């Protein structure tokens, strides 16, 4: 049975979410503030976290940031009553997997949970063991790159994005294609998120991110990734 941590400071919302998750066959634990959520998420074993942004002690953005800094890759669905796109972008940039704006229907919540679970595996397969970007190497089954003997950790989304781009190396892919395959959505807010994640990857694989050699922008269309060579 999959276990989900539900974090919200409003008891009625926690009860509503918990009731519907349990009805769908999930085991559920709860937290009413950010610090408790962080403690439970770092010491317990969860398959999923539903996390409100506006919380006492630590807010949802702080919780997400601290979990990802500890390399805890548990999928996170953030909840927000705000309609400010910036909060959603920040949450996704910090490593959350998706967001929902309150109010929401239990049916939509369950659908989002299932969708994120389905894409928890790599979005594409690569017939290779190691991919090289000049002096940077990537073993495709690992969540880090190696530069000069040092590991550069990849977030879950960076890993999925790099997997997709390498699987389509030397092909131009649009933002819409990336959103569909990596985020499984066409929502406009994700277009900006694609650009942010592309920038993060450039910082890790390029010697000079401002003069890209491998991850190129094709103006008016999308992006194209090249590699030095691949070992199979």
PASEBA-1860 file (N, C-alpha, C; in nm, 3 decimals):
! residues 232
1> XXXXXXXX> 0.085/-0.120/0.000/0.000/0.000/0.000/0.088/0.125/0.000 ~ 0.061/0.217/-0.089/0.139/0.340/-0.097/0.102/0.436/0.016 ~ 0.205/0.505/0.069/0.185/0.593/0.184/0.206/0.738/0.143 ~ 0.110/0.822/0.181/0.113/0.963/0.142/0.112/1.051/0.267 ~ 0.196/1.156/0.266/0.197/1.255/0.373/0.116/1.376/0.328 ~ 0.013/1.410/0.405/-0.073/1.524/0.374/-0.041/1.637/0.471 ~ -0.005/1.754/0.418/0.039/1.866/0.501/-0.048/1.988/0.472 ~ -0.124/2.029/0.573/-0.207/2.149/0.562/-0.243/2.193/0.703
9> XXXXXXXX> -0.242/2.325/0.726/-0.272/2.372/0.861/-0.422/2.379/0.889 ~ -0.505/2.356/0.789/-0.650/2.354/0.809/-0.697/2.210/0.826 ~ -0.748/2.180/0.946/-0.788/2.043/0.978/-0.893/1.990/0.882 ~ -0.988/2.075/0.843/-1.096/2.030/0.755/-1.041/1.985/0.619 ~ -0.940/2.058/0.568/-0.881/2.020/0.439/-0.804/1.889/0.453 ~ -0.729/1.875/0.561/-0.656/1.749/0.583/-0.753/1.632/0.589 ~ -0.862/1.651/0.661/-0.959/1.543/0.676/-1.022/1.506/0.542 ~ -1.054/1.608/0.461/-1.113/1.583/0.330/-1.017/1.505/0.241
17> XXXXXXXX> -0.890/1.551/0.237/-0.792/1.483/0.153/-0.767/1.341/0.204 ~ -0.749/1.328/0.335/-0.721/1.198/0.393/-0.834/1.099/0.366 ~ -0.957/1.144/0.383/-1.073/1.057/0.361/-1.072/1.003/0.218 ~ -1.051/1.090/0.122/-1.056/1.048/-0.018/-0.937/0.961/-0.058 ~ -0.819/0.990/-0.002/-0.703/0.907/-0.030/-0.720/0.767/0.029 ~ -0.768/0.761/0.152/-0.790/0.630/0.215/-0.895/0.550/0.139 ~ -0.997/0.619/0.094/-1.103/0.554/0.015/-1.046/0.496/-0.114 ~ -0.942/0.562/-0.168/-0.879/0.516/-0.291/-0.771/0.411/-0.265
25> XXXXXXXX> -0.751/0.375/-0.138/-0.658/0.267/-0.105/-0.521/0.308/-0.059 ~ -0.501/0.437/-0.028/-0.372/0.485/0.019/-0.366/0.484/0.172 ~ -0.246/0.465/0.224/-0.220/0.487/0.367/-0.179/0.633/0.382 ~ -0.229/0.701/0.485/-0.209/0.845/0.497/-0.156/0.882/0.635 ~ -0.058/0.972/0.637/-0.012/1.037/0.759/-0.034/1.187/0.740 ~ -0.043/1.262/0.849/-0.075/1.405/0.839/0.025/1.490/0.916 ~ 0.034/1.616/0.875/0.111/1.717/0.948/0.041/1.850/0.931 ~ 0.042/1.931/1.040/-0.030/2.059/1.039/0.062/2.179/1.025
33> XXXXXXXX> 0.195/2.156/1.025/0.289/2.267/1.009/0.411/2.218/0.934 ~ 0.490/2.312/0.884/0.602/2.279/0.799/0.714/2.203/0.869 ~ 0.742/2.237/0.995/0.850/2.169/1.066/0.816/2.023/1.090 ~ 0.692/1.996/1.131/0.649/1.857/1.151/0.655/1.781/1.020 ~ 0.612/1.846/0.913/0.616/1.781/0.781/0.759/1.746/0.743 ~ 0.852/1.840/0.764/0.992/1.816/0.731/1.048/1.700/0.813 ~ 1.017/1.698/0.943/1.065/1.591/1.031/1.013/1.455/0.985 ~ 0.884/1.449/0.952/0.825/1.322/0.910/0.879/1.277/0.775
41> XXXXXXXX> 0.895/1.373/0.683/0.940/1.338/0.549/1.086/1.291/0.547 ~ 1.167/1.342/0.641/1.308/1.305/0.644/1.334/1.178/0.724 ~ 1.245/1.143/0.814/1.265/1.024/0.897/1.175/0.909/0.858 ~ 1.065/0.938/0.788/0.972/0.833/0.750/0.991/0.793/0.605 ~ 0.906/0.701/0.562/0.911/0.652/0.424/0.776/0.679/0.357 ~ 0.776/0.774/0.264/0.653/0.811/0.195/0.672/0.798/0.043 ~ 0.564/0.763/-0.023/0.565/0.753/-0.168/0.523/0.884/-0.234 ~ 0.466/0.975/-0.153/0.410/1.097/-0.210/0.387/1.198/-0.098
49> XXXXXXXX> 0.397/1.327/-0.130/0.370/1.433/-0.033/0.276/1.534/-0.096 ~ 0.166/1.564/-0.028/0.075/1.671/-0.068/0.099/1.785/0.030 ~ 0.144/1.900/-0.020/0.202/2.003/0.066/0.142/2.140/0.039 ~ 0.076/2.196/0.139/0.024/2.332/0.127/0.140/2.431/0.134 ~ 0.129/2.544/0.066/0.236/2.643/0.069/0.232/2.729/0.194 ~ 0.113/2.770/0.236/0.100/2.859/0.349/0.088/2.779/0.478 ~ 0.200/2.766/0.550/0.206/2.683/0.670/0.277/2.758/0.783 ~ 0.241/2.728/0.909/0.319/2.782/1.021/0.453/2.711/1.034
57> XXXXXXXX> 0.542/2.768/1.113/0.677/2.715/1.137/0.765/2.730/1.013 ~ 0.744/2.647/0.914/0.812/2.657/0.784/0.705/2.656/0.677 ~ 0.718/2.741/0.575/0.618/2.735/0.469/0.653/2.622/0.372 ~ 0.561/2.595/0.281/0.578/2.483/0.189/0.699/2.496/0.099 ~ 0.735/2.619/0.061/0.854/2.638/-0.022/0.981/2.601/0.054 ~ 0.987/2.639/0.182/1.103/2.602/0.265/1.114/2.451/0.280 ~ 1.000/2.386/0.303/0.999/2.241/0.319/1.050/2.174/0.191 ~ 0.998/2.218/0.078/1.040/2.161/-0.051/1.190/2.181/-0.073
65> XXXXXXXX> 1.237/2.302/-0.047/1.378/2.332/-0.068/1.468/2.245/0.020 ~ 1.431/2.229/0.146/1.514/2.152/0.238/1.513/2.003/0.205 ~ 1.398/1.952/0.162/1.392/1.811/0.123/1.479/1.784/0.001 ~ 1.471/1.871/-0.097/1.550/1.849/-0.218/1.699/1.866/-0.191 ~ 1.735/1.955/-0.099/1.877/1.971/-0.064/1.932/1.846/0.003 ~ 1.842/1.769/0.067/1.882/1.643/0.130/1.870/1.526/0.033 ~ 1.848/1.557/-0.094/1.834/1.456/-0.199/1.717/1.361/-0.174 ~ 1.615/1.411/-0.107/1.490/1.334/-0.092/1.404/1.365/-0.213
73> XXXXXXXX> 1.380/1.266/-0.297/1.315/1.287/-0.427/1.168/1.246/-0.427 ~ 1.110/1.226/-0.309/0.969/1.191/-0.301/0.885/1.292/-0.380 ~ 0.796/1.247/-0.470/0.714/1.341/-0.546/0.633/1.434/-0.456 ~ 0.628/1.561/-0.491/0.556/1.662/-0.412/0.453/1.732/-0.500 ~ 0.328/1.734/-0.452/0.221/1.813/-0.513/0.192/1.929/-0.419 ~ 0.218/2.052/-0.463/0.196/2.167/-0.376/0.054/2.221/-0.395 ~ -0.003/2.266/-0.284/-0.136/2.326/-0.283/-0.122/2.474/-0.250 ~ -0.194/2.557/-0.319/-0.188/2.700/-0.290/-0.323/2.765/-0.310
81> XXXXXXXX> -0.355/2.857/-0.222/-0.476/2.938/-0.238/-0.445/3.061/-0.320 ~ -0.319/3.084/-0.347/-0.278/3.202/-0.421/-0.294/3.179/-0.571 ~ -0.321/3.285/-0.643/-0.331/3.277/-0.788/-0.211/3.343/-0.855 ~ -0.112/3.375/-0.773/0.010/3.438/-0.825/0.097/3.332/-0.891 ~ 0.120/3.344/-1.020/0.197/3.247/-1.094/0.339/3.233/-1.039 ~ 0.392/3.339/-0.981/0.529/3.336/-0.930/0.547/3.229/-0.823 ~ 0.447/3.214/-0.733/0.457/3.114/-0.628/0.462/2.973/-0.687 ~ 0.385/2.951/-0.792/0.384/2.819/-0.855/0.519/2.793/-0.921
89> XXXXXXXX> 0.571/2.892/-0.991/0.700/2.878/-1.058/0.810/2.848/-0.957 ~ 0.811/2.923/-0.846/0.914/2.903/-0.744/0.906/2.761/-0.687 ~ 0.785/2.717/-0.656/0.767/2.582/-0.603/0.818/2.476/-0.698 ~ 0.786/2.490/-0.826/0.831/2.394/-0.926/0.982/2.401/-0.944 ~ 1.036/2.523/-0.942/1.181/2.539/-0.958/1.257/2.476/-0.841 ~ 1.199/2.480/-0.723/1.265/2.421/-0.606/1.260/2.269/-0.607 ~ 1.175/2.213/-0.693/1.174/2.067/-0.705/1.039/2.002/-0.687 ~ 0.932/2.080/-0.667/0.798/2.021/-0.661/0.763/1.965/-0.798
97> XXXXXXXX> 0.674/1.865/-0.801/0.642/1.798/-0.927/0.518/1.854/-0.995 ~ 0.429/1.914/-0.920/0.309/1.972/-0.978/0.245/2.061/-0.873 ~ 0.139/2.131/-0.910/0.068/2.218/-0.816/-0.081/2.213/-0.844 ~ -0.159/2.246/-0.742/-0.303/2.264/-0.756/-0.343/2.388/-0.680 ~ -0.437/2.464/-0.738/-0.487/2.584/-0.673/-0.618/2.554/-0.602 ~ -0.628/2.596/-0.476/-0.753/2.578/-0.402/-0.857/2.677/-0.453 ~ -0.985/2.640/-0.452/-1.040/2.508/-0.415/-1.023/2.407/-0.528 ~ -1.025/2.280/-0.492/-1.010/2.173/-0.591/-1.106/2.061/-0.555
105> XXXXXXXX> -1.136/1.976/-0.650/-1.223/1.863/-0.624/-1.140/1.742/-0.585 ~ -1.189/1.656/-0.496/-1.116/1.534/-0.461/-1.082/1.449/-0.583 ~ -1.172/1.446/-0.680/-1.147/1.367/-0.801/-1.025/1.421/-0.876 ~ -1.014/1.554/-0.885/-0.898/1.614/-0.952/-0.770/1.584/-0.876 ~ -0.777/1.592/-0.743/-0.659/1.563/-0.660/-0.609/1.421/-0.685 ~ -0.700/1.324/-0.683/-0.661/1.185/-0.706/-0.603/1.167/-0.845 ~ -0.659/1.236/-0.943/-0.608/1.226/-1.079/-0.466/1.281/-1.088 ~ -0.439/1.392/-1.019/-0.304/1.450/-1.019/-0.205/1.354/-0.953
113> XXXXXXXX> -0.245/1.296/-0.841/-0.158/1.201/-0.770/-0.122/1.084/-0.863 ~ -0.222/1.029/-0.931/-0.198/0.916/-1.021/-0.108/0.957/-1.137 ~ -0.131/1.078/-1.190/-0.051/1.124/-1.304/0.095/1.141/-1.265 ~ 0.120/1.198/-1.147/0.259/1.218/-1.102/0.325/1.084/-1.074 ~ 0.249/0.989/-1.017/0.303/0.855/-0.993/0.342/0.788/-1.124 ~ 0.260/0.805/-1.227/0.289/0.741/-1.357/0.418/0.793/-1.417 ~ 0.449/0.920/-1.393/0.569/0.976/-1.453/0.688/0.976/-1.356 ~ 0.677/0.897/-1.249/0.788/0.889/-1.153/0.906/0.810/-1.209
121> XXXXXXXX> 0.881/0.731/-1.314/0.988/0.659/-1.381/1.048/0.750/-1.488 ~ 1.169/0.720/-1.535/1.228/0.801/-1.642/1.134/0.811/-1.761 ~ 1.132/0.927/-1.824/1.037/0.952/-1.932/1.079/0.890/-2.065 ~ 1.200/0.843/-2.075/1.245/0.782/-2.199/1.356/0.683/-2.168 ~ 1.384/0.595/-2.260/1.492/0.499/-2.241/1.606/0.533/-2.335 ~ 1.727/0.506/-2.289/1.846/0.538/-2.367/1.930/0.410/-2.378 ~ 1.969/0.375/-2.500/2.051/0.257/-2.520/2.198/0.298/-2.507 ~ 2.236/0.332/-2.385/2.373/0.375/-2.359/2.401/0.359/-2.211
129> XXXXXXXX> 2.528/0.354/-2.177/2.567/0.347/-2.036/2.619/0.481/-1.986 ~ 2.697/0.550/-2.072/2.756/0.678/-2.032/2.749/0.777/-2.148 ~ 2.709/0.899/-2.116/2.701/1.007/-2.214/2.803/1.113/-2.175 ~ 2.877/1.166/-2.275/2.982/1.263/-2.247/2.949/1.398/-2.311 ~ 2.970/1.503/-2.231/2.963/1.640/-2.278/3.101/1.701/-2.254 ~ 3.195/1.669/-2.342/3.333/1.710/-2.325/3.387/1.653/-2.194 ~ 3.415/1.738/-2.095/3.473/1.691/-1.970/3.369/1.651/-1.866 ~ 3.242/1.658/-1.903/3.133/1.618/-1.813/3.076/1.485/-1.861
137> XXXXXXXX> 3.061/1.390/-1.769/3.006/1.260/-1.805/2.881/1.231/-1.724 ~ 2.794/1.149/-1.784/2.669/1.112/-1.717/2.642/0.964/-1.738 ~ 2.643/0.887/-1.630/2.598/0.749/-1.635/2.445/0.753/-1.628 ~ 2.379/0.702/-1.731/2.237/0.729/-1.749/2.148/0.672/-1.639 ~ 2.198/0.577/-1.563/2.116/0.523/-1.454/2.141/0.595/-1.322 ~ 2.217/0.704/-1.325/2.249/0.778/-1.203/2.191/0.919/-1.208 ~ 2.164/0.973/-1.091/2.106/1.107/-1.081/2.214/1.212/-1.056 ~ 2.331/1.191/-1.114/2.434/1.294/-1.105/2.523/1.290/-1.228
145> XXXXXXXX> 2.585/1.404/-1.254/2.688/1.417/-1.357/2.823/1.418/-1.286 ~ 2.929/1.395/-1.360/3.063/1.400/-1.302/3.146/1.501/-1.381 ~ 3.199/1.600/-1.311/3.288/1.700/-1.372/3.415/1.708/-1.288 ~ 3.526/1.677/-1.349/3.656/1.682/-1.279/3.655/1.602/-1.150 ~ 3.591/1.485/-1.155/3.589/1.396/-1.040/3.486/1.430/-0.934 ~ 3.411/1.538/-0.954/3.311/1.580/-0.857/3.170/1.551/-0.910 ~ 3.083/1.505/-0.820/2.944/1.477/-0.857/2.863/1.606/-0.859 ~ 2.786/1.625/-0.964/2.690/1.735/-0.975/2.551/1.673/-0.972
153> XXXXXXXX> 2.484/1.684/-0.860/2.356/1.617/-0.843/2.249/1.675/-0.935 ~ 2.166/1.587/-0.992/2.053/1.626/-1.073/1.925/1.614/-0.991 ~ 1.839/1.714/-0.998/1.706/1.699/-0.938/1.628/1.599/-1.023 ~ 1.516/1.554/-0.970/1.433/1.458/-1.043/1.393/1.512/-1.179 ~ 1.351/1.638/-1.185/1.308/1.696/-1.312/1.427/1.717/-1.407 ~ 1.543/1.756/-1.355/1.660/1.769/-1.440/1.698/1.634/-1.500 ~ 1.687/1.530/-1.419/1.717/1.394/-1.467/1.620/1.353/-1.578 ~ 1.491/1.378/-1.557/1.391/1.342/-1.657/1.409/1.423/-1.786
161> XXXXXXXX> 1.440/1.551/-1.770/1.461/1.637/-1.885/1.584/1.594/-1.964 ~ 1.693/1.567/-1.894/1.816/1.524/-1.960/1.794/1.389/-2.030 ~ 1.721/1.299/-1.966/1.689/1.170/-2.027/1.614/1.189/-2.158 ~ 1.515/1.277/-2.155/1.436/1.302/-2.276/1.521/1.365/-2.387 ~ 1.604/1.462/-2.351/1.686/1.530/-2.451/1.791/1.437/-2.510 ~ 1.853/1.354/-2.428/1.953/1.261/-2.479/1.887/1.156/-2.569 ~ 1.767/1.111/-2.531/1.694/1.014/-2.615/1.660/1.074/-2.751 ~ 1.655/1.208/-2.756/1.625/1.279/-2.881/1.743/1.364/-2.927
169> XXXXXXXX> 1.864/1.318/-2.899/1.983/1.396/-2.929/1.989/1.434/-3.076 ~ 2.036/1.557/-3.099/2.052/1.615/-3.232/1.919/1.643/-3.302 ~ 1.808/1.623/-3.232/1.677/1.661/-3.286/1.631/1.790/-3.218 ~ 1.561/1.873/-3.291/1.503/1.992/-3.230/1.369/1.952/-3.168 ~ 1.353/1.982/-3.038/1.227/1.954/-2.969/1.168/2.086/-2.921 ~ 1.038/2.098/-2.930/0.970/2.220/-2.890/0.946/2.221/-2.739 ~ 0.916/2.339/-2.686/0.877/2.348/-2.546/0.752/2.264/-2.521 ~ 0.660/2.265/-2.617/0.537/2.189/-2.601/0.564/2.039/-2.593
177> XXXXXXXX> 0.660/1.991/-2.672/0.696/1.849/-2.666/0.760/1.816/-2.531 ~ 0.846/1.905/-2.485/0.910/1.883/-2.354/0.805/1.882/-2.244 ~ 0.713/1.979/-2.247/0.608/1.984/-2.144/0.524/1.857/-2.146 ~ 0.492/1.808/-2.264/0.408/1.690/-2.276/0.477/1.564/-2.226 ~ 0.607/1.551/-2.255/0.678/1.428/-2.220/0.738/1.429/-2.081 ~ 0.784/1.545/-2.036/0.849/1.552/-1.905/0.751/1.589/-1.795 ~ 0.662/1.685/-1.823/0.564/1.726/-1.723/0.424/1.673/-1.749 ~ 0.403/1.614/-1.865/0.273/1.560/-1.905/0.162/1.664/-1.891
185> XXXXXXXX> 0.190/1.782/-1.938/0.092/1.890/-1.932/0.121/1.987/-2.046 ~ 0.023/2.069/-2.079/0.042/2.175/-2.177/0.014/2.311/-2.113 ~ 0.008/2.317/-1.980/-0.025/2.442/-1.913/0.083/2.546/-1.939 ~ 0.038/2.670/-1.965/0.130/2.776/-2.004/0.237/2.803/-1.900 ~ 0.205/2.786/-1.771/0.302/2.814/-1.666/0.426/2.726/-1.681 ~ 0.411/2.607/-1.741/0.523/2.515/-1.755/0.622/2.561/-1.862 ~ 0.578/2.644/-1.956/0.669/2.692/-2.059/0.786/2.766/-1.997 ~ 0.759/2.850/-1.900/0.864/2.920/-1.828/0.949/2.821/-1.748
193> XXXXXXXX> 0.885/2.717/-1.694/0.957/2.617/-1.617/1.056/2.540/-1.705 ~ 1.019/2.513/-1.828/1.110/2.448/-1.922/1.237/2.530/-1.938 ~ 1.222/2.661/-1.960/1.337/2.749/-1.977/1.426/2.749/-1.853 ~ 1.364/2.747/-1.736/1.441/2.746/-1.611/1.522/2.617/-1.598 ~ 1.459/2.504/-1.627/1.529/2.376/-1.614/1.638/2.361/-1.720 ~ 1.614/2.414/-1.840/1.717/2.414/-1.944/1.839/2.493/-1.894 ~ 1.814/2.609/-1.832/1.922/2.691/-1.779/2.001/2.615/-1.672 ~ 1.930/2.542/-1.586/1.997/2.464/-1.482/2.087/2.356/-1.543
201> XXXXXXXX> 2.037/2.290/-1.648/2.118/2.186/-1.712/2.242/2.246/-1.778 ~ 2.224/2.361/-1.841/2.340/2.427/-1.903/2.449/2.456/-1.800 ~ 2.407/2.500/-1.682/2.505/2.530/-1.576/2.587/2.408/-1.541 ~ 2.531/2.288/-1.564/2.599/2.166/-1.521/2.676/2.098/-1.633 ~ 2.629/2.108/-1.758/2.697/2.034/-1.865/2.787/2.122/-1.952 ~ 2.769/2.253/-1.946/2.848/2.343/-2.030/2.966/2.403/-1.954 ~ 3.080/2.414/-2.021/3.195/2.482/-1.962/3.164/2.630/-1.944 ~ 3.093/2.688/-2.040/3.050/2.827/-2.034/2.902/2.831/-2.073
209> XXXXXXXX> 2.811/2.836/-1.976/2.667/2.832/-2.006/2.621/2.944/-2.098 ~ 2.695/3.057/-2.101/2.655/3.168/-2.187/2.696/3.145/-2.333 ~ 2.786/3.049/-2.354/2.829/3.012/-2.489/2.810/2.862/-2.505 ~ 2.686/2.820/-2.513/2.653/2.678/-2.513/2.711/2.606/-2.635 ~ 2.767/2.489/-2.611/2.815/2.403/-2.718/2.723/2.284/-2.740 ~ 2.657/2.240/-2.633/2.579/2.116/-2.640/2.428/2.139/-2.635 ~ 2.382/2.219/-2.543/2.238/2.242/-2.527/2.204/2.377/-2.591 ~ 2.155/2.371/-2.714/2.138/2.490/-2.795/1.991/2.533/-2.803
217> XXXXXXXX> 1.970/2.664/-2.807/1.838/2.720/-2.832/1.817/2.737/-2.982 ~ 1.707/2.684/-3.031/1.669/2.704/-3.171/1.559/2.808/-3.171 ~ 1.592/2.929/-3.204/1.500/3.041/-3.189/1.369/3.019/-3.263 ~ 1.262/3.049/-3.190/1.130/3.036/-3.247/1.078/2.894/-3.252 ~ 1.157/2.799/-3.199/1.112/2.660/-3.205/1.131/2.586/-3.074 ~ 1.255/2.574/-3.028/1.277/2.497/-2.906/1.424/2.479/-2.875 ~ 1.464/2.353/-2.849/1.600/2.324/-2.807/1.654/2.201/-2.879 ~ 1.786/2.195/-2.889/1.852/2.078/-2.946/1.975/2.043/-2.862
225> XXXXXXXX> 1.987/1.916/-2.825/2.100/1.870/-2.744/2.193/1.785/-2.828 ~ 2.322/1.820/-2.824/2.425/1.737/-2.885/2.514/1.681/-2.775 ~ 2.594/1.579/-2.807/2.685/1.518/-2.710/2.822/1.503/-2.772 ~ 2.924/1.483/-2.688/3.059/1.454/-2.741/3.062/1.313/-2.798 ~ 3.028/1.216/-2.715/3.013/1.078/-2.759/2.937/0.997/-2.655 ~ 2.897/0.877/-2.694/2.818/0.791/-2.608/2.883/0.654/-2.601 ~ 2.889/0.596/-2.483/2.935/0.459/-2.465/2.813/0.369/-2.445 ~ 2.809/0.258/-2.516/2.697/0.165/-2.506/2.741/0.036/-2.440
END
